[in-house]
């Protein structure tokens, strides 16, 4: 029983790390929506104290993930998360 739970956790972690949910959308035919989106990409990475990104040459720091999401909506940018 414990092994099946551990395998389920491992499968979910791999899915998150490899962004499998996004790939499912691409394979389902939503590729045109992604291709027509001309917003700027911002790479967000995890730090010891929260999150950080480099936007137009300046570092922007966040305490929590909801802060990142609201900022990206405000600035109209697309986020790519690394190291989560």
DRENPA-912129 format. One line per field, with one value per atom (N, C-alpha, C, O): residue number from 1; residue in three letters; chain; atom name; x negated, y negated, z negated. Coordinates in nm, 4 decimals. Example, Ala and Ser with C-alpha at 12.3 -4.5 7.8 and 13.67 -1.06 7.14 Angstrom:
! residues 2
num	[1/1/1/1/2/2/2/2]
residuo	[Ala/Ala/Ala/Ala/Ser/Ser/Ser/Ser]
cadena	[A/A/A/A/A/A/A/A]
atomo	[N/CA/C/O/N/CA/C/O]
xx	[-1.3190/-1.2300/-1.3200/-1.4236/-1.2850/-1.3670/-1.2900/-1.3409]
yy	[0.5690/0.4500/0.3300/0.3319/0.2250/0.1060/-0.0030/-0.1138]
zz	[-0.7800/-0.7800/-0.7800/-0.8465/-0.7080/-0.7140/-0.7870/-0.8039]
! end
This chain:
! residues 84
num	[1/1/1/1/2/2/2/2/3/3/3/3/4/4/4/4/5/5/5/5/6/6/6/6/7/7/7/7/8/8/8/8/9/9/9/9/10/10/10/10/11/11/11/11/12/12/12/12/13/13/13/13/14/14/14/14/15/15/15/15/16/16/16/16/17/17/17/17/18/18/18/18/19/19/19/19/20/20/20/20/21/21/21/21/22/22/22/22/23/23/23/23/24/24/24/24/25/25/25/25/26/26/26/26/27/27/27/27/28/28/28/28/29/29/29/29/30/30/30/30/31/31/31/31/32/32/32/32/33/33/33/33/34/34/34/34/35/35/35/35/36/36/36/36/37/37/37/37/38/38/38/38/39/39/39/39/40/40/40/40/41/41/41/41/42/42/42/42/43/43/43/43/44/44/44/44/45/45/45/45/46/46/46/46/47/47/47/47/48/48/48/48/49/49/49/49/50/50/50/50/51/51/51/51/52/52/52/52/53/53/53/53/54/54/54/54/55/55/55/55/56/56/56/56/57/57/57/57/58/58/58/58/59/59/59/59/60/60/60/60/61/61/61/61/62/62/62/62/63/63/63/63/64/64/64/64/65/65/65/65/66/66/66/66/67/67/67/67/68/68/68/68/69/69/69/69/70/70/70/70/71/71/71/71/72/72/72/72/73/73/73/73/74/74/74/74/75/75/75/75/76/76/76/76/77/77/77/77/78/78/78/78/79/79/79/79/80/80/80/80/81/81/81/81/82/82/82/82/83/83/83/83/84/84/84/84]
residuo	[Unk/Unk/Unk/Unk/Unk/Unk/Unk/Unk/Unk/Unk/Unk/Unk/Unk/Unk/Unk/Unk/Unk/Unk/Unk/Unk/Unk/Unk/Unk/Unk/Unk/Unk/Unk/Unk/Unk/Unk/Unk/Unk/Unk/Unk/Unk/Unk/Unk/Unk/Unk/Unk/Unk/Unk/Unk/Unk/Unk/Unk/Unk/Unk/Unk/Unk/Unk/Unk/Unk/Unk/Unk/Unk/Unk/Unk/Unk/Unk/Unk/Unk/Unk/Unk/Unk/Unk/Unk/Unk/Unk/Unk/Unk/Unk/Unk/Unk/Unk/Unk/Unk/Unk/Unk/Unk/Unk/Unk/Unk/Unk/Unk/Unk/Unk/Unk/Unk/Unk/Unk/Unk/Unk/Unk/Unk/Unk/Unk/Unk/Unk/Unk/Unk/Unk/Unk/Unk/Unk/Unk/Unk/Unk/Unk/Unk/Unk/Unk/Unk/Unk/Unk/Unk/Unk/Unk/Unk/Unk/Unk/Unk/Unk/Unk/Unk/Unk/Unk/Unk/Unk/Unk/Unk/Unk/Unk/Unk/Unk/Unk/Unk/Unk/Unk/Unk/Unk/Unk/Unk/Unk/Unk/Unk/Unk/Unk/Unk/Unk/Unk/Unk/Unk/Unk/Unk/Unk/Unk/Unk/Unk/Unk/Unk/Unk/Unk/Unk/Unk/Unk/Unk/Unk/Unk/Unk/Unk/Unk/Unk/Unk/Unk/Unk/Unk/Unk/Unk/Unk/Unk/Unk/Unk/Unk/Unk/Unk/Unk/Unk/Unk/Unk/Unk/Unk/Unk/Unk/Unk/Unk/Unk/Unk/Unk/Unk/Unk/Unk/Unk/Unk/Unk/Unk/Unk/Unk/Unk/Unk/Unk/Unk/Unk/Unk/Unk/Unk/Unk/Unk/Unk/Unk/Unk/Unk/Unk/Unk/Unk/Unk/Unk/Unk/Unk/Unk/Unk/Unk/Unk/Unk/Unk/Unk/Unk/Unk/Unk/Unk/Unk/Unk/Unk/Unk/Unk/Unk/Unk/Unk/Unk/Unk/Unk/Unk/Unk/Unk/Unk/Unk/Unk/Unk/Unk/Unk/Unk/Unk/Unk/Unk/Unk/Unk/Unk/Unk/Unk/Unk/Unk/Unk/Unk/Unk/Unk/Unk/Unk/Unk/Unk/Unk/Unk/Unk/Unk/Unk/Unk/Unk/Unk/Unk/Unk/Unk/Unk/Unk/Unk/Unk/Unk/Unk/Unk/Unk/Unk/Unk/Unk/Unk/Unk/Unk/Unk/Unk/Unk/Unk/Unk/Unk/Unk/Unk/Unk/Unk/Unk/Unk/Unk/Unk/Unk/Unk/Unk/Unk/Unk/Unk/Unk/Unk/Unk/Unk/Unk/Unk/Unk/Unk/Unk/Unk/Unk/Unk]
cadena	[A/A/A/A/A/A/A/A/A/A/A/A/A/A/A/A/A/A/A/A/A/A/A/A/A/A/A/A/A/A/A/A/A/A/A/A/A/A/A/A/A/A/A/A/A/A/A/A/A/A/A/A/A/A/A/A/A/A/A/A/A/A/A/A/A/A/A/A/A/A/A/A/A/A/A/A/A/A/A/A/A/A/A/A/A/A/A/A/A/A/A/A/A/A/A/A/A/A/A/A/A/A/A/A/A/A/A/A/A/A/A/A/A/A/A/A/A/A/A/A/A/A/A/A/A/A/A/A/A/A/A/A/A/A/A/A/A/A/A/A/A/A/A/A/A/A/A/A/A/A/A/A/A/A/A/A/A/A/A/A/A/A/A/A/A/A/A/A/A/A/A/A/A/A/A/A/A/A/A/A/A/A/A/A/A/A/A/A/A/A/A/A/A/A/A/A/A/A/A/A/A/A/A/A/A/A/A/A/A/A/A/A/A/A/A/A/A/A/A/A/A/A/A/A/A/A/A/A/A/A/A/A/A/A/A/A/A/A/A/A/A/A/A/A/A/A/A/A/A/A/A/A/A/A/A/A/A/A/A/A/A/A/A/A/A/A/A/A/A/A/A/A/A/A/A/A/A/A/A/A/A/A/A/A/A/A/A/A/A/A/A/A/A/A/A/A/A/A/A/A/A/A/A/A/A/A/A/A/A/A/A/A/A/A/A/A/A/A/A/A/A/A/A/A/A/A/A/A/A/A/A/A/A/A/A/A]
atomo	[N/CA/C/O/N/CA/C/O/N/CA/C/O/N/CA/C/O/N/CA/C/O/N/CA/C/O/N/CA/C/O/N/CA/C/O/N/CA/C/O/N/CA/C/O/N/CA/C/O/N/CA/C/O/N/CA/C/O/N/CA/C/O/N/CA/C/O/N/CA/C/O/N/CA/C/O/N/CA/C/O/N/CA/C/O/N/CA/C/O/N/CA/C/O/N/CA/C/O/N/CA/C/O/N/CA/C/O/N/CA/C/O/N/CA/C/O/N/CA/C/O/N/CA/C/O/N/CA/C/O/N/CA/C/O/N/CA/C/O/N/CA/C/O/N/CA/C/O/N/CA/C/O/N/CA/C/O/N/CA/C/O/N/CA/C/O/N/CA/C/O/N/CA/C/O/N/CA/C/O/N/CA/C/O/N/CA/C/O/N/CA/C/O/N/CA/C/O/N/CA/C/O/N/CA/C/O/N/CA/C/O/N/CA/C/O/N/CA/C/O/N/CA/C/O/N/CA/C/O/N/CA/C/O/N/CA/C/O/N/CA/C/O/N/CA/C/O/N/CA/C/O/N/CA/C/O/N/CA/C/O/N/CA/C/O/N/CA/C/O/N/CA/C/O/N/CA/C/O/N/CA/C/O/N/CA/C/O/N/CA/C/O/N/CA/C/O/N/CA/C/O/N/CA/C/O/N/CA/C/O/N/CA/C/O/N/CA/C/O/N/CA/C/O/N/CA/C/O/N/CA/C/O/N/CA/C/O/N/CA/C/O/N/CA/C/O/N/CA/C/O/N/CA/C/O/N/CA/C/O/N/CA/C/O/N/CA/C/O/N/CA/C/O/N/CA/C/O]
xx	[-0.0827/0.0000/-0.0871/-0.0606/-0.1902/-0.2755/-0.3493/-0.3692/-0.3903/-0.4607/-0.3734/-0.4221/-0.2446/-0.1563/-0.1370/-0.1255/-0.1335/-0.1217/-0.2486/-0.2421/-0.3641/-0.4907/-0.5046/-0.5575/-0.4576/-0.4616/-0.3690/-0.4028/-0.2544/-0.1619/-0.2226/-0.2090/-0.2883/-0.3535/-0.4657/-0.4796/-0.5455/-0.6543/-0.6009/-0.6566/-0.4932/-0.4338/-0.3870/-0.4075/-0.3244/-0.2759/-0.3919/-0.3856/-0.4971/-0.6138/-0.6789/-0.7200/-0.6882/-0.7443/-0.6553/-0.7052/-0.5257/-0.4334/-0.4475/-0.4432/-0.4643/-0.4825/-0.6170/-0.6249/-0.7214/-0.8557/-0.8671/-0.9373/-0.7988/-0.8060/-0.6931/-0.6829/-0.6095/-0.4985/-0.4072/-0.3705/-0.3714/-0.2902/-0.1500/-0.0902/-0.0956/0.0367/0.0365/0.1324/-0.0712/-0.0815/-0.0964/-0.0409/-0.1713/-0.1867/-0.0547/-0.0279/0.0283/0.1594/0.2429/0.3116/0.2379/0.3115/0.2599/0.3381/0.1292/0.0702/0.1138/0.1524/0.1080/0.1461/0.2963/0.3402/0.3749/0.5202/0.5641/0.6807/0.4738/0.5107/0.5169/0.5604/0.4755/0.4772/0.3471/0.3130/0.2761/0.1474/0.1631/0.0752/0.2715/0.2907/0.3022/0.2531/0.3662/0.3775/0.2405/0.2141/0.1544/0.0197/-0.0638/-0.1414/-0.0492/-0.1310/-0.0937/-0.1795/0.0324/0.0758/0.0545/0.0774/0.0116/-0.0126/-0.1490/-0.2523/-0.1492/-0.2741/-0.3268/-0.4085/-0.2802/-0.3300/-0.4742/-0.5197/-0.5448/-0.6835/-0.6937/-0.6108/-0.7962/-0.8217/-0.9090/-1.0014/-0.8808/-0.9631/-0.9901/-0.8971/-1.1180/-1.1543/-1.1541/-1.2238/-1.0752/-1.0640/-1.1306/-1.1058/-1.2143/-1.2808/-1.2676/-1.2476/-1.2792/-1.2642/-1.3948/-1.5022/-1.3859/-1.5026/-1.4805/-1.3768/-1.5777/-1.5652/-1.4547/-1.3954/-1.4261/-1.3282/-1.2002/-1.1155/-1.1834/-1.0632/-1.0877/-1.1368/-1.0530/-1.0659/-1.1338/-1.1312/-1.1946/-1.2629/-1.2548/-1.2467/-1.2570/-1.2638/-1.3433/-1.3665/-1.3841/-1.4551/-1.3633/-1.3359/-1.3156/-1.2220/-1.2849/-1.3094/-1.3106/-1.3729/-1.5036/-1.5309/-1.5832/-1.7146/-1.7202/-1.8281/-1.6054/-1.6028/-1.5422/-1.4418/-1.6029/-1.5467/-1.4185/-1.4089/-1.3230/-1.1966/-1.1806/-1.1840/-1.1630/-1.1521/-1.0098/-0.9406/-0.9675/-0.8338/-0.8449/-0.9376/-0.7500/-0.7485/-0.6770/-0.7215/-0.5651/-0.4828/-0.4393/-0.4440/-0.3971/-0.3546/-0.2348/-0.2337/-0.1337/-0.0232/-0.0695/-0.0096/-0.1752/-0.2308/-0.2854/-0.2688/-0.3504/-0.4046/-0.2918/-0.3004/-0.1873/-0.0752/-0.0029/0.0331/0.0180/0.0858/-0.0037/0.0456/-0.1342/-0.2270/-0.2301/-0.2293/-0.2337/-0.2390/-0.1111/-0.1155/0.0019/0.1270/0.1252/0.1712/0.0726/0.0629/-0.0285/0.0046/-0.1437/-0.2447/-0.2173/-0.2847/-0.1199/-0.0823/-0.2002/-0.2349/-0.2602/-0.3706/-0.3348/-0.2465/-0.4052/-0.3890/-0.5023/-0.6178/-0.4715/-0.5739/-0.6119/-0.5282/-0.7396/-0.7918/-0.8657/-0.9620/-0.8206/-0.8755/-0.9867/-0.9703/-1.1002/-1.2147/-1.2505/-1.2423/-1.2892/-1.3386/-1.2340/-1.2648/-1.1101/-1.0048/-0.9850/-0.9006]
yy	[0.1190/0.0000/-0.1254/-0.2198/-0.1263/-0.2437/-0.2681/-0.3833/-0.1616/-0.1749/-0.2426/-0.3259/-0.2074/-0.2693/-0.4178/-0.4969/-0.4563/-0.5981/-0.6724/-0.7823/-0.6115/-0.6739/-0.6868/-0.7865/-0.5866/-0.5946/-0.7039/-0.7731/-0.7195/-0.8253/-0.9628/-1.0534/-0.9783/-1.1056/-1.1321/-1.2442/-1.0312/-1.0454/-1.0819/-1.1689/-1.0158/-1.0451/-1.1897/-1.2563/-1.2388/-1.3773/-1.4771/-1.5788/-1.4478/-1.5371/-1.5443/-1.6515/-1.4297/-1.4295/-1.5062/-1.5780/-1.4916/-1.5637/-1.7142/-1.7890/-1.7587/-1.9014/-1.9479/-2.0530/-1.8718/-1.9111/-1.9166/-2.0020/-1.8266/-1.8217/-1.8997/-1.9000/-1.9650/-2.0463/-1.9640/-2.0088/-1.8446/-1.7557/-1.8089/-1.7783/-1.8883/-1.9452/-2.0389/-2.0417/-2.1156/-2.2056/-2.1271/-2.1655/-2.0171/-1.9347/-1.8713/-1.8558/-1.8346/-1.7781/-1.8781/-1.8405/-2.0066/-2.1100/-2.1265/-2.1424/-2.1226/-2.1367/-2.0212/-2.0418/-1.9006/-1.7838/-1.7785/-1.7159/-1.8435/-1.8437/-1.9421/-1.9421/-2.0247/-2.1163/-2.2609/-2.3444/-2.2938/-2.4330/-2.5048/-2.6059/-2.4534/-2.5092/-2.6488/-2.7327/-2.6764/-2.8076/-2.9173/-3.0282/-2.8882/-2.9871/-3.0254/-3.1431/-2.9282/-2.9542/-3.0275/-3.1166/-2.9917/-3.0518/-3.1972/-3.2777/-3.2317/-3.3686/-3.4607/-3.5812/-3.4063/-3.4858/-3.5540/-3.4871/-3.6862/-3.7579/-3.8297/-3.9211/-3.7881/-3.8496/-3.8082/-3.7042/-3.8896/-3.8640/-3.7511/-3.7406/-3.6666/-3.5588/-3.6092/-3.6872/-3.5655/-3.5960/-3.4643/-3.3906/-3.4350/-3.3132/-3.3417/-3.4313/-3.2648/-3.2791/-3.1580/-3.0442/-3.1830/-3.0721/-3.0844/-3.1929/-2.9713/-2.9626/-3.0016/-2.9584/-3.0823/-3.1171/-3.0656/-3.0063/-3.0882/-3.0429/-3.1175/-3.0634/-3.2413/-3.3244/-3.3504/-3.4267/-3.2907/-3.3150/-3.2868/-3.1800/-3.3839/-3.3705/-3.4948/-3.6010/-3.4806/-3.5932/-3.5783/-3.4670/-3.6911/-3.6900/-3.8113/-3.9049/-3.8081/-3.9204/-3.9798/-3.9157/-4.1012/-4.1657/-4.2937/-4.3881/-4.2956/-4.4102/-4.4523/-4.5710/-4.3522/-4.3761/-4.4061/-4.4303/-4.4048/-4.4344/-4.3168/-4.2605/-4.2790/-4.1677/-4.2089/-4.3182/-4.1206/-4.1416/-4.0240/-3.9087/-4.0523/-3.9466/-3.9389/-4.0401/-3.8163/-3.7908/-3.7011/-3.6208/-3.7152/-3.6309/-3.4983/-3.3934/-3.5035/-3.3844/-3.3718/-3.4687/-3.2522/-3.2248/-3.3091/-3.3550/-3.3318/-3.4186/-3.5608/-3.6260/-3.6079/-3.7384/-3.7374/-3.8340/-3.6280/-3.6143/-3.6154/-3.6825/-3.5417/-3.5317/-3.6654/-3.7020/-3.7372/-3.8668/-3.9677/-4.0482/-3.9645/-4.0544/-4.0255/-4.1180/-3.8974/-3.8628/-3.9042/-3.9410/-3.8985/-3.9450/-4.0969/-4.1497/-4.1662/-4.3121/-4.3588/-4.4516/-4.2940/-4.3342/-4.2743/-4.3090/-4.1855/-4.1192/-4.0437/-4.0627/-3.9585/-3.8740/-3.7280/-3.6961/-3.6406/-3.4966/-3.4468/-3.4833/-3.3642/-3.3155/-3.1719/-3.0902/-3.1442/-3.0089/-2.9803/-3.0490/-2.8794/-2.8496/-2.7470/-2.6429/-2.7770/-2.6853/-2.6520/-2.7373/-2.5299/-2.4891/-2.4769/-2.4912/-2.4507/-2.4373/-2.2921/-2.2598]
zz	[0.0000/0.0000/0.0000/0.0745/-0.0831/-0.0929/0.0384/0.0770/0.1078/0.2334/0.3386/0.4151/0.3431/0.4424/0.4145/0.5080/0.2888/0.2532/0.2938/0.3489/0.2662/0.3033/0.4542/0.5034/0.5281/0.6740/0.7263/0.8224/0.6647/0.7061/0.6800/0.7622/0.5681/0.5365/0.6358/0.6848/0.6659/0.7617/0.8999/0.9670/0.9429/1.0730/1.0805/1.1819/0.9740/0.9731/0.9749/1.0440/0.8992/0.8986/1.0359/1.0802/1.1031/1.2378/1.3348/1.4215/1.3208/1.4080/1.3904/1.4881/1.2670/1.2406/1.2950/1.3585/1.2711/1.3153/1.4673/1.5214/1.5356/1.6813/1.7499/1.8726/1.6705/1.7223/1.8139/1.9225/1.7696/1.8516/1.8759/1.9790/1.7831/1.8051/1.9252/2.0023/1.9412/2.0553/2.1856/2.2886/2.1805/2.2996/2.3411/2.4603/2.2432/2.2751/2.3530/2.4479/2.3138/2.3848/2.5276/2.6212/2.5431/2.6765/2.7647/2.8797/2.7120/2.7900/2.8160/2.9125/2.7312/2.7486/2.8566/2.8961/2.9042/3.0120/2.9717/3.0510/2.8521/2.8083/2.8436/2.7823/2.9406/2.9791/3.0373/3.0177/3.1079/3.1690/3.0642/3.0853/2.9523/2.8457/2.7919/2.7676/2.7734/2.7230/2.8273/2.7926/2.9537/3.0583/3.0828/3.1191/3.0635/3.0896/2.9703/2.9804/2.8590/2.7391/2.7529/2.7517/2.7660/2.7904/2.6663/2.6770/2.5491/2.4261/2.3997/2.4473/2.3243/2.2903/2.1879/2.0975/2.2028/2.1087/1.9952/2.0179/1.8734/1.7560/1.6842/1.6512/1.6601/1.5893/1.4399/1.3925/1.3667/1.2215/1.1576/1.1974/1.0592/0.9928/0.8419/0.7872/0.7776/0.6323/0.5653/0.6074/0.4622/0.3813/0.2397/0.2101/0.1527/0.0141/-0.0594/-0.1527/-0.0186/-0.0897/-0.0118/-0.0583/0.1030/0.1816/0.3285/0.3649/0.4135/0.5581/0.6133/0.5512/0.7308/0.7920/0.9429/0.9947/1.0134/1.1583/1.2044/1.1278/1.3288/1.3874/1.4929/1.5945/1.4701/1.5615/1.6141/1.5389/1.7446/1.8113/1.7445/1.7262/1.7089/1.6533/1.5047/1.4506/1.4378/1.2945/1.2194/1.2630/1.1059/1.0282/0.9554/0.8995/0.9577/0.8860/0.7913/0.8343/0.6626/0.5620/0.5077/0.4955/0.4751/0.4225/0.3007/0.2898/0.2091/0.0903/0.1151/0.0686/0.1892/0.2081/0.3532/0.4289/0.3914/0.5279/0.5717/0.6859/0.4871/0.5309/0.5668/0.6523/0.5018/0.5372/0.6798/0.7544/0.7166/0.8518/0.9537/1.0566/0.9247/1.0188/1.0370/1.1489/0.9285/0.9416/1.0131/1.0921/0.9867/1.0551/1.2047/1.2860/1.2415/1.3837/1.4559/1.5732/1.3872/1.4482/1.4638/1.5650/1.3647/1.3711/1.4832/1.5570/1.4955/1.5937/1.7310/1.8280/1.7404/1.8642/1.9251/2.0416/1.8442/1.8895/1.8654/1.7858/1.9358/1.9178/1.8313/1.8534/1.7334/1.6416/1.6748/1.7131/1.6590/1.6712/1.5413/1.5071/1.4698/1.3378/1.3492/1.4129/1.2871/1.2850/1.1405/1.0520/1.1185/0.9883/0.8807/0.7624/0.9195/0.8185/0.7832/0.6997]
! end
